């Protein structure tokens, strides 16, 4: 049984387009949740680990996104104060930990969705929703975030294809012929 970190590395975790702060948070989150993940894997040994990782990060993104939405009005007020007192250019340098948490966990969640071959439209709809909340009133930033999330999703798709065992054309034809005569 693989650890959560080993599994995520197989998924392409190290290639996610994190900032340094996001990578540090993501790594700490993975380390913190590792023991829980191992327990779940032992309890649900009949389930593939990649499914359990998707479940873990689905729960995590729901939790941090709900927390973010609950504090969003206060964050907007704080942004307005920063813009008034230090100017818009300097105000953009400030961000909340809630925002960082949502973005980092979402990127891992989209990676897991890709590995599990979750439908593109489902992933894209969620990426759009999260981006619109994170970058309210800034469509350029929202689109940039959506692209990063979908980049994570496609990284997972690519890893899923590389993890599947390769079959030769001859073997595929043999199996097709055998299935006809069964």
C-alpha positions in Angstrom: 0.0 0.0 0.0 1.3 3.4 -1.0 1.5 6.4 1.3 -0.6 9.4 0.3 2.6 11.2 -0.8 3.8 8.3 -2.9 0.4 8.1 -4.6 0.2 11.8 -5.3 3.7 11.7 -6.7 2.6 9.0 -9.0 -0.3 11.3 -10.0 2.1 14.1 -10.9 2.0 16.2 -7.7 5.5 17.5 -8.1 4.5 19.0 -11.5 1.5 21.1 -10.2 1.9 24.8 -10.9 2.1 25.9 -7.2 3.7 29.1 -5.9 6.2 28.4 -3.1 3.7 29.2 -0.4 1.0 27.0 -2.0 3.5 24.1 -2.4 4.5 24.4 1.3 0.9 24.4 2.4 0.0 21.5 0.1 2.9 19.5 1.4 2.0 20.2 5.0 -1.6 19.3 4.2 -0.6 16.0 2.6 1.7 15.2 5.6 -1.1 16.0 8.1 -3.7 13.8 6.3 -1.3 10.9 5.6 -2.2 8.9 8.7 -5.9 9.4 8.1 -5.5 8.3 4.5 -3.7 5.1 5.6 -6.4 4.2 8.0 -9.1 4.7 5.4 -7.1 2.6 2.9 -6.9 -0.2 5.5 -10.6 0.0 6.3 -11.6 0.0 2.6 -8.9 -2.3 1.2 -11.3 -3.4 -1.6 -11.3 0.1 -3.1 -8.5 1.5 -5.3 -6.3 4.0 -3.5 -6.8 6.6 -6.3 -10.5 6.5 -5.6 -9.9 7.0 -1.9 -7.5 9.9 -2.6 -10.2 11.5 -4.8 -12.7 11.2 -1.9 -10.2 12.7 0.6 -9.6 15.7 -1.6 -13.3 16.1 -2.5 -14.1 16.3 1.2 -11.2 18.7 1.8 -12.1 21.1 -1.0 -15.7 21.2 0.1 -14.6 22.1 3.6 -12.1 24.8 2.7 -14.4 26.3 0.0 -17.3 26.5 2.5 -15.0 28.3 5.0 -13.8 30.6 2.2 -17.3 31.5 1.2 -18.3 32.1 4.8 -15.5 34.7 5.2 -15.7 36.2 1.7 -17.6 39.3 2.7 -15.1 40.2 5.4 -12.2 39.5 2.9 -13.8 41.9 0.4 -14.1 44.6 3.1 -10.4 44.1 4.0 -9.4 44.3 0.3 -11.3 47.6 0.0 -9.5 49.0 3.0 -6.1 47.9 1.6 -6.9 49.6 -1.7 -7.9 52.8 0.0 -4.9 53.0 2.3 -2.0 51.5 0.3 -3.3 51.7 -3.3 -4.4 49.1 -5.7 -0.9 48.1 -6.8 0.2 47.2 -3.2 -3.2 45.8 -2.2 -2.8 43.0 -4.8 0.2 41.7 -2.7 -2.1 40.8 0.1 -4.0 37.5 0.2 -5.7 35.4 2.8 -4.7 32.0 3.9 -8.2 30.8 3.1 -7.6 31.7 -0.6 -4.2 30.0 -0.6 -5.8 26.8 1.0 -8.6 26.7 -1.5 -6.3 27.1 -4.5 -3.7 24.5 -3.3 -6.3 21.9 -2.3 -8.3 22.5 -5.5 -5.2 21.9 -7.7 -4.7 18.5 -6.0 -8.4 17.8 -6.3 -8.4 18.5 -10.0 -5.2 16.3 -10.3 -7.1 13.4 -8.6 -10.1 14.0 -10.9 -7.9 13.7 -13.9 -6.3 10.5 -12.7 -9.8 9.1 -12.0 -11.0 10.1 -15.5 -13.8 12.3 -14.1 -15.8 14.0 -16.9 -14.2 17.2 -18.3 -17.4 19.2 -18.0 -17.7 18.4 -14.3 -14.1 19.4 -13.7 -14.4 22.6 -15.8 -17.7 23.6 -14.1 -16.1 23.3 -10.7 -13.0 25.1 -11.8 -15.1 28.0 -13.1 -17.1 28.1 -9.9 -14.1 28.2 -7.6 -12.3 30.7 -9.8 -15.2 33.1 -9.8 -15.3 33.0 -6.0 -11.5 33.4 -5.6 -11.2 36.2 -8.2 -14.5 38.1 -7.8 -14.6 41.1 -10.1 -11.3 40.2 -11.8 -12.1 38.1 -14.9 -8.5 38.0 -16.1 -7.3 36.5 -12.8 -10.3 34.1 -12.7 -9.4 32.8 -16.2 -5.8 32.4 -15.2 -6.8 30.4 -12.1 -9.2 28.3 -14.2 -6.4 27.5 -16.6 -4.2 26.4 -13.7 -6.9 24.2 -12.3 -7.5 22.6 -15.7 -3.8 22.2 -16.2 -3.8 20.1 -13.0 -6.7 18.1 -14.3 -5.0 17.3 -17.6 -1.8 16.4 -15.7 -3.9 13.8 -14.0 -5.4 12.6 -17.3 -1.9 12.2 -18.7 -0.7 10.3 -15.6 -3.7 8.0 -15.8 -2.8 7.1 -19.4 0.8 6.4 -18.5 -0.2 4.2 -15.5 -2.5 2.0 -17.6 -0.8 -1.2 -18.8 0.0 -1.1 -22.4 -1.3 -3.8 -24.7 -0.1 -4.6 -28.1 -2.2 -4.5 -31.2 -1.7 -8.2 -31.7 -3.0 -9.0 -28.1 -6.0 -6.7 -28.6 -6.9 -8.5 -31.9 -6.4 -11.9 -30.2 -8.7 -11.0 -27.4 -11.3 -9.7 -29.9 -11.2 -12.9 -31.9 -11.5 -15.0 -28.7 -14.5 -13.0 -27.5 -16.3 -13.7 -30.8 -16.0 -17.5 -30.4 -17.0 -17.7 -26.7 
